[in-house]
Amino acid sequence: MIPEQRGSTEPLDGGPGMTKQIPVVDLFAGPGGLAEGFASFKDLSGRARFNVVFSVEMEPTAHRTLLLRGFLRKFRCGFPTEYYDFLNRNESREPDWASLYPREWQEACDETRCLTLGSSDARSFVRQRIGEIRALYGGNTVLLGGPPCQSYSVAGRARNVGNALYDPANDKRQSLYLEYAKVLRQLQPAVAVMENVRGMLSAKHGGREIFSDVMDSLANAGGKDRYRLYSLAPHNAGRSWKDGLNPKDFLVRAEEHGIPQKRHRVFVVCIRNDVAATVQSDLRPAVGQSDCMVSVHDVIGAMPMLRSRLSWDDDDFSWQQVLKKAHRLALRHMPSMAPEMENKFRLALDRALTSTTGAALPCREVQGDTAFPDTCPSALREWIVDPNLTRLPNNETRGHIDEDIARYLYAAAYAFASGRSPRARDFPRALAARHKSWNTGKFDDRFRVQLPDHPSTTITSHISKDGHYFIHPDSAQCRSLTVREAARLQTFPDNYFFHGSRTQQYVQVGNAVPPYLAWQIARELSEVLKHRDSTADKDMADRSARVIRRSGAEPIPVPLASSVGS
């Protein structure tokens, strides 16, 4: 089944025989990758299964991105024309949504909150809102979330080791999973999904393994063994934590599921005991493996060609002169190679040289070019592409210094010739970076080309720093990936707009869950929850009536989502 994002003419409350949407709460939401996947999932009849009723993110620019997407989901028949005008013409002048669509905007503001989970104010507000959701929907809900992970990640732990002032006992990020567990305990959803970095599996706090503590907190949220904890990895289909799984068994490798990226993340699915007891073993969650591996070229290979910017000048002539100089330098210091490899290396360098004649490549604002490679699987292509776009948003290149442009050119040519990204030892001395660790082996892949015929390496928030780990494979473009290219590798739809500075946009994309992977998880959990549909509608109706009679309050708004339907 091909997933959809846009447009629905379904009635808000369903019709005779229709199942209502399952309410979703999303914590530590970031720009909304997990929620996008769930909100976009429809069953075979075309009806949406999930409805985001409450989401929380603490970072203001990520919250703005999340808020805008929540607002757009209010439109059942497609996004407003003003939104496409905004994306296609001038991203810097966003419409005043509150004036244009006051009801939908207010609903989105009520649904999406900028809060720091763990603070006293946030705890009070979240406790009240979760209580309202629990009173209205009972246990027929889903909880999502990925507690911040910097202190768990391998890179984060490496940085902390070098920080004499770092005290793990005082790092509140180590225990933010407890905030997730508190909401799980209060909401008591039928199903919950928690995502985190691979480093959580080996991280320790006070000598104890964090992952074991996390699993205990989730399993016992609301009573002893209240939840059964399942792995989503296909080779562990139907198996739970109590079946003797190891921590590594909860690792999901995104590239095995049609994601064009080698992203390995921990996913734990918590199913409430009364729900798990009625689910047949063959319906227990496990994300199926894809028939083919999706490559970098499959998603960004036909995007418009863009040149890098210069950090000191944005003049076309200056850029061409820098590229010519880089070409001469790479050619002069070309390493000894086998004839076939040398020919390919020269071919890649010459391709770059052709872009220095005539008009220079643009660095943004490419109208009428939103191409997508035919080699991409049709389901993923339809997930990402929006025919209403005439240009790709968030697709502006960053600036690089002259020396790095020369290294990018050399690295891209080397990768084209050899089939692998060069290591530090593969660079000639004239192109060696001035880093103390350059020859130590610690950062041997400091300049990493994304190979076109393979999934990309993990898109992380580090892409916001300098782009050295994310070099575009085309030697003629001589640059790092744009935000939109990174977003495509993360499987965000092209119409997903990221707020903030370019640096902030990179961070949002790097920290997100790939929405297309989240859609697949939603599909699996929809099967798990099917057995509740017959009783859940009556339960929710009874609870809603009691809440209204008791307090006179209106029910929590159910979004009229563009990408969700009803």
CORRA-V113530 format. One record per pair of residues at least 12 apart in sequence whose C-alpha atoms are under 8 Angstrom apart, sorted by sequence separation. I is the first residue (numbers start at 0). J is the second residue. D is the distance in whole Angstrom. If there is no record, write none. Layout:
BEGIN
i->[I:I]
j->[J:J]
d->[D:D]
END
This chain:
BEGIN
i->[37:38:82:227:228:251:252:467:37:38:81:227:228:235:250:251:371:466:214:227:250:251:423:424:466:250:251:330:423:232:249:250:268:34:232:249:423:230:231:232:249:330:230:231:232:329:369:423:424:482:489:150:229:230:231:232:369:423:447:448:449:485:368:369:422:423:446:447:448:449:451:150:151:326:367:368:369:422:423:445:446:447:448:449:450:482:486:489:491:149:150:366:367:368:421:422:423:445:446:447:448:449:482:485:489:490:491:148:366:406:420:422:444:446:448:485:489:490:491:147:148:326:365:405:421:489:490:23:25:28:326:364:365:420:421:482:20:21:22:23:24:27:28:29:420:421:458:20:21:22:23:24:25:26:27:28:147:402:420:19:20:21:22:23:24:25:26:27:29:146:322:323:419:420:18:20:22:23:24:25:26:27:73:146:256:322:364:420:458:30:173:256:257:363:364:419:458:29:30:256:257:323:363:418:29:31:70:146:187:255:256:257:259:260:322:362:363:455:30:31:70:73:183:187:255:257:258:259:260:362:414:4:30:144:231:257:258:259:260:319:320:3:29:70:168:177:180:184:185:210:230:231:257:259:319:410:414:2:3:9:28:31:70:167:168:176:180:183:184:230:231:255:319:410:411:2:3:69:183:229:230:254:259:410:463:464:2:177:181:228:229:254:259:407:463:67:180:228:229:319:406:463:66:69:142:228:229:66:69:227:228:463:0:226:227:237:316:462:463:152:226:227:237:315:462:66:151:152:153:226:227:236:237:460:461:65:142:152:200:225:226:237:460:140:141:146:148:151:152:200:225:236:237:459:460:462:138:140:141:142:143:144:145:146:147:148:151:224:227:236:237:460:461:62:138:139:140:141:142:143:144:145:146:236:459:460:62:138:139:140:141:142:143:144:145:235:458:459:460:62:138:141:148:151:218:458:459:133:217:233:129:133:197:231:232:233:306:59:132:133:230:231:232:233:306:308:56:58:130:229:230:231:233:305:306:307:53:54:55:56:57:126:129:130:304:305:306:53:54:55:56:57:129:304:305:351:415:52:53:54:55:56:57:117:305:414:51:53:55:56:57:116:126:411:348:411:117:348:411:116:303:411:412:407:411:347:348:200:303:347:9:197:199:302:303:408:411:8:196:197:302:303:345:407:408:6:7:8:196:197:302:344:347:6:7:195:196:301:302:343:344:347:408:6:7:194:195:301:407:5:6:194:195:300:301:344:407:5:6:194:299:300:343:344:5:193:194:298:299:343:404:192:193:297:298:342:404:192:193:297:341:192:296:297:325:329:340:191:192:297:298:328:340:190:191:297:190:191:325:326:329:399:190:321:325:329:189:190:324:397:189:293:298:322:326:396:397:188:293:321:322:325:396:187:396:397:189:396:395:311:394:395:308:309:310:393:394:27:307:308:309:310:311:393:394:306:307:308:309:310:393:394:305:307:308:309:392:307:309:391:334:333:332:332:392:391:392:391:393:383:392:393:388:383:385:382:383:384:385:393:34:383:384:385:33:382:383:384:33:379:22:24:26:28:22:23:24:25:26:27:28:21:22:23:24:25:26:27:21:22:23:24:25:26:27:21:23:26:27:354:257:353:351:352:350:351:350:351:348:351:347:348:347:382:379:300:26:295:295:296:295:296:294:295:296:294:295:294:295:293:294:295:292:293:294:292:306:307:306:307:305:306:307:304:306:307:299:299:298:299:298:261:295:259:260:261:262:263:259:260:261:262:258:259:260:261:262:260:260:254:260:259:260:258:259:258:259:258:286:286:285:284:286:285:284:283:284:282:284:282:283:282:278:278:277:274:258:258:274:258:257:256:253:87:87:86:87:90:87:83:86:87:83:86:87:86:190:189:1:2:1:0:1:3:4:2:3:1:2:1:139:139:139:137:136:137:136:135:137:136:135:136:86:134:135:134:86:135:134:135:135:132:131:68:64:64:64:63:61:61:60:61:60:61:60:61:106:107:106:32:30:30:48:29:30:33:36:40:32:33:35:36:39:31:32:33:34:36:37:29:30:31:32:33:36:37:40:29:32:35:36:40:34:35:36:37:78:33:37:75:77:32:33:36:73:74:75:76:77:72:73:74:75:72:73:74:75:72:73:75:71:72:75:71:72:69:72:52:52:52:52:50:51:50:19:50:18:49:48:50:2:47:19:47:48:18:46:47:46:38:41:39:40:38:39:38:20:19:11:13:11:12:7:11:6:7:9:10:5:6:7:8:9:4:5:6:7:4:5:6:7:3:4]
j->[49:50:94:239:240:263:264:479:50:51:94:240:241:248:263:264:384:479:228:241:264:265:437:438:480:265:266:345:438:248:265:266:284:51:249:266:440:248:249:250:267:348:249:250:251:348:388:442:443:501:508:170:249:250:251:252:389:443:467:468:469:505:389:390:443:444:467:468:469:470:472:172:173:348:389:390:391:444:445:467:468:469:470:471:472:504:508:511:513:172:173:389:390:391:444:445:446:468:469:470:471:472:505:508:512:513:514:172:390:430:444:446:468:470:472:509:513:514:515:172:173:351:390:430:446:514:515:49:51:54:352:390:391:446:447:508:47:48:49:50:51:54:55:56:447:448:485:48:49:50:51:52:53:54:55:56:175:430:448:48:49:50:51:52:53:54:55:56:58:175:351:352:448:449:48:50:52:53:54:55:56:57:103:176:286:352:394:450:488:61:204:287:288:394:395:450:489:61:62:288:289:355:395:450:62:64:103:179:220:288:289:290:292:293:355:395:396:488:64:65:104:107:217:221:289:291:292:293:294:396:448:39:65:179:266:292:293:294:295:354:355:39:65:106:204:213:216:220:221:246:266:267:293:295:355:446:450:39:40:46:65:68:107:204:205:213:217:220:221:267:268:292:356:447:448:40:41:107:221:267:268:292:297:448:501:502:41:216:220:267:268:293:298:446:502:107:220:268:269:359:446:503:107:110:183:269:270:108:111:269:270:505:43:269:270:280:359:505:506:196:270:271:281:359:506:111:196:197:198:271:272:281:282:505:506:111:188:198:246:271:272:283:506:187:188:193:195:198:199:247:272:283:284:506:507:509:186:188:189:190:191:192:193:194:195:196:199:272:275:284:285:508:509:111:187:188:189:190:191:192:193:194:195:285:508:509:112:188:189:190:191:192:193:194:195:285:508:509:510:113:189:192:199:202:269:509:510:185:269:285:182:186:250:284:285:286:359:113:186:187:284:285:286:287:360:362:111:113:185:284:285:286:288:360:361:362:109:110:111:112:113:182:185:186:360:361:362:110:111:112:113:114:186:361:362:408:472:110:111:112:113:114:115:175:363:472:110:112:114:115:116:175:185:470:408:471:178:409:472:178:365:473:474:470:474:411:412:265:368:412:75:263:265:368:369:474:477:75:263:264:369:370:412:474:475:74:75:76:264:265:370:412:415:75:76:264:265:370:371:412:413:416:477:76:77:264:265:371:477:76:77:265:266:371:372:415:478:77:78:266:371:372:415:416:78:266:267:371:372:416:477:266:267:371:372:416:478:267:268:372:416:268:372:373:401:405:416:268:269:374:375:405:417:268:269:375:269:270:404:405:408:478:270:401:405:409:270:271:405:478:271:375:380:404:408:478:479:271:376:404:405:408:479:271:480:481:274:481:481:398:481:482:396:397:398:481:482:116:396:397:398:399:400:482:483:396:397:398:399:400:483:484:396:398:399:400:483:399:401:483:427:427:427:429:493:493:494:494:496:487:496:497:494:490:492:490:491:492:493:501:143:492:493:494:143:492:493:494:144:490:136:140:142:144:139:140:141:142:143:144:145:139:140:141:142:143:144:145:140:141:142:143:144:145:146:141:143:146:147:475:379:475:474:475:474:475:475:476:474:477:474:475:475:515:515:451:179:449:450:451:451:452:451:452:453:452:453:453:454:453:454:455:453:454:455:454:475:476:476:477:476:477:478:476:478:479:484:487:487:488:488:454:488:453:454:455:456:457:454:455:456:457:454:455:456:457:458:457:458:454:488:488:489:488:489:489:490:490:519:520:520:520:523:523:523:523:524:523:527:526:527:527:527:530:530:528:513:515:531:516:516:516:516:366:388:388:389:392:390:387:390:391:388:391:392:392:524:528:377:378:378:378:379:381:382:381:382:381:382:382:531:535:539:538:538:539:539:539:542:542:542:543:494:542:543:543:496:546:546:554:555:555:555:495:496:497:498:498:497:498:498:499:499:503:503:507:556:558:558:491:497:507:525:507:508:511:514:518:511:512:514:515:518:511:512:513:514:516:517:510:511:512:513:514:517:518:521:511:514:517:518:522:517:518:519:520:561:517:521:559:561:517:518:521:558:559:560:561:562:558:559:560:561:559:560:561:562:560:561:563:560:561:564:561:562:560:563:555:556:557:558:557:558:558:532:563:532:563:563:565:518:563:536:564:565:536:564:565:565:560:563:562:563:562:563:563:565:565:559:565:564:565:561:565:561:562:564:565:561:562:563:564:565:561:562:563:564:562:563:564:565:562:563]
d->[6:6:8:7:5:6:7:7:8:7:7:7:8:7:6:5:8:5:8:8:5:6:7:7:7:5:7:8:7:7:5:6:8:7:6:6:8:7:7:7:6:8:5:8:5:8:7:8:8:7:7:8:8:8:7:8:7:5:6:7:6:8:6:6:5:6:5:5:6:6:6:6:7:6:5:6:6:5:7:6:5:6:5:6:6:7:6:8:7:7:6:6:6:8:7:8:8:6:8:6:6:6:6:7:8:6:6:7:5:6:8:8:8:7:6:8:5:6:7:6:8:8:6:7:7:7:6:6:7:6:7:7:8:8:7:7:6:6:6:6:6:8:6:6:6:8:7:5:5:5:4:6:6:6:6:5:7:8:5:7:5:6:6:6:5:4:5:5:8:6:8:7:8:7:8:6:6:7:6:6:7:7:6:6:7:7:8:7:8:5:8:7:8:6:8:7:7:6:7:5:5:7:5:7:7:8:6:7:8:5:5:8:7:8:7:6:7:7:6:6:6:8:8:7:6:7:8:5:8:6:7:6:5:7:7:6:6:5:8:8:8:6:7:8:7:8:6:5:7:7:7:7:6:6:5:7:7:7:7:7:8:8:5:7:7:7:6:6:5:6:7:7:8:8:6:7:8:6:8:6:6:7:8:7:8:8:7:7:7:6:5:7:8:7:5:8:6:6:6:7:8:7:6:8:7:5:8:7:7:6:7:5:8:6:5:6:8:6:6:6:5:6:7:6:7:6:7:7:5:4:6:8:7:6:7:7:6:4:6:6:5:5:4:8:5:8:7:5:7:7:6:7:6:7:7:7:7:5:6:7:6:7:6:8:8:6:5:8:7:7:7:7:7:8:6:6:6:5:4:5:5:5:7:5:8:4:7:5:6:7:5:6:6:6:6:7:8:4:6:6:6:8:8:6:7:5:6:8:7:5:7:6:7:6:6:6:8:7:8:8:7:4:6:6:5:7:8:7:7:7:7:6:7:6:6:6:8:6:6:7:5:8:7:7:7:5:5:5:5:5:5:5:6:8:5:8:8:6:6:6:6:6:5:7:7:8:8:8:6:7:7:8:8:7:7:7:6:8:6:7:7:7:6:7:5:8:6:8:6:5:8:6:8:7:7:5:8:6:8:5:6:8:8:8:8:7:5:6:5:6:6:5:7:5:5:6:6:5:7:8:6:8:5:4:7:7:5:5:6:8:4:6:7:7:5:7:6:5:7:5:7:6:7:5:7:6:7:6:7:5:6:7:5:8:6:8:7:6:7:6:7:5:7:8:8:7:5:6:6:6:6:7:6:7:5:5:6:7:7:7:8:8:5:6:4:6:6:6:8:8:5:7:8:7:7:8:8:7:8:8:7:7:8:8:7:7:7:5:6:8:6:7:6:8:4:7:6:8:6:6:5:5:7:6:5:7:6:4:5:5:5:7:7:6:6:6:7:7:7:7:7:8:6:7:7:7:7:8:7:7:7:7:7:7:8:8:6:6:6:8:8:4:6:6:7:6:6:8:8:8:8:8:8:6:7:6:6:6:6:6:7:7:5:5:5:5:5:6:6:6:6:6:6:7:6:7:7:8:7:6:8:8:6:7:7:4:6:7:7:8:6:8:8:8:8:8:7:7:7:5:5:6:6:6:8:5:6:4:5:7:4:6:8:6:7:7:8:7:5:6:6:7:5:7:7:8:6:7:6:8:7:6:7:8:4:6:7:8:5:4:5:5:8:6:6:5:7:6:8:7:6:6:7:7:7:7:8:7:7:6:8:8:7:7:5:8:6:8:7:7:6:6:6:8:8:8:8:7:8:7:8:7:7:8:6:7:6:7:6:7:8:8:7:8:8:6:8:8:8:7:5:8:8:7:7:7:6:7:6:8:8:6:8:7:8:6:5:6:7:7:5:7:8:6:5:8:8:7:7:7:8:7:8:7:7:5:5:6:8:7:6:8:5:8:7:6:7:8:7:8:8:6:7:7:8:8:5:6:5:6:6:6:7:7:5:7:8:7:6:7:7:8:6:6:4:5:7:6:5:8:4:7:8:8:8:8:6:5:5:5:5:7:8:7:5:5:5:6:8:7:4:5:4:6:4:4:7:3:6:8:7:4:6:6:6:8:7:8:7:7:7:7:7:7:8:7:6:7:8:8:8:5:7:5:7:8:6:5:6:8:7:5:7:7:5:5:6:7:7:7:7:7:6:5:5:8:6:6:5:6:7:7:6:7:5:8:5:4:8:7:8:7:7]
END
